[in-house]
Amino acid sequence: MNGKLNLPLICLVAFFAMSAGALLGPVLPFMVEPLNTTREAVGLILGMYTFSTALAMIGVSFITDRVGRKKILVPCLLINGIAGLACYFSTDMTTLLALRFVQGIGIAGMLPIAMTMIGELYTGLDRVNAMGKMSMTTGIGAVSAPLIGGILASFAWNVPFLFYGLSIPLAIIVAFVLPETNPHENRSKGRNSILKALMEFRILYTIILSFSIFFLLYTMVIYVPFILKDTYGFTASQAGLALGIQGVAMASISSRARSLAAKYGKQKILMAGFSIAGVSLGGLVVAGSLYQVLILIFIFGIGFGMVQPQLNTLATQVAPPGMMGSIVSVFNIMKYAGQTAAPLILAVILFHSDLHMVFATSCVFAFVVVVTSYFFKGVYANLDG
């Protein structure tokens, strides 16, 4: 019976890891006034936790293969829930950012361990399928989390933070139900091998792609709500519903991850996904109606849904024996680094220009990734099976 619950529980962990940002995306414009901050600075509410997460993952990457998976996962779920609840009581930007920093420490061990456990429980195309199911869950979360955040924000700007408390009961369930997939006899005792592994090109390439796709995602999550609010008068809940459109596309495409990988190979799917994401971001520069904006949000979700499960699978496949947890942690460090870099870099561009230039910059970046990927198209040739 418990075996049937493994994948659903792992997917729930991934959902809560993702919701740390997606939940608050549509609420950000409505936090500016009560926190007495600016629209350029409010993105740090997302950027602070992603910075903290990336920083904490450095520590996770060095210990994850030497201890049990659940010894990391359960405490991280508890930290996320407790710090998230504490954010509800914040009344100023400084306190909120400090609590988001702590929350990011909890997030650090959630997604890497979820991905690693899938890598240890499944093999071959079954692993791609499981990663696709996890990505489908986060795609559903991309629909529901912004909507939940927007609806909760209709009561008060800080009410969405109460949602994070649900990871506390999840921690208890995980502690008793999930198996330990890294038994004591398999635990690595190496100290410097991770640095050597990162010198291998396809591992380095994989983590750079991880940075890139999440930089593009946070361009959407942070700045599309400003278009919806300023141009079309959307409320927080309406902006959340609009952002959720990309989740519909993510979930539908991610559910086909196994068949797409089997038919076309992972590298072609990655290039196509980044191209579609780039087109959607570029389209936002010239979009002249709400209908066009919503269509472009959906198109971005298709591109992201093509990339995410394939990259997640590759992160477990390129890892040397006994180092899956460490490599997956570094992979996720770059994922959160991308989420952190987006509000920092794009805020500077927004300050000196406008939202059109923000989306144009990310569009160009997406196609730089596509061109680079074309030249390295053979890097995963022996992993398509």
Order of alpha helices (4+ residues) and beta strands (2+ residues): alpha-alpha-alpha-alpha-alpha-alpha-alpha-alpha-alpha-alpha-alpha-alpha-alpha-alpha-alpha
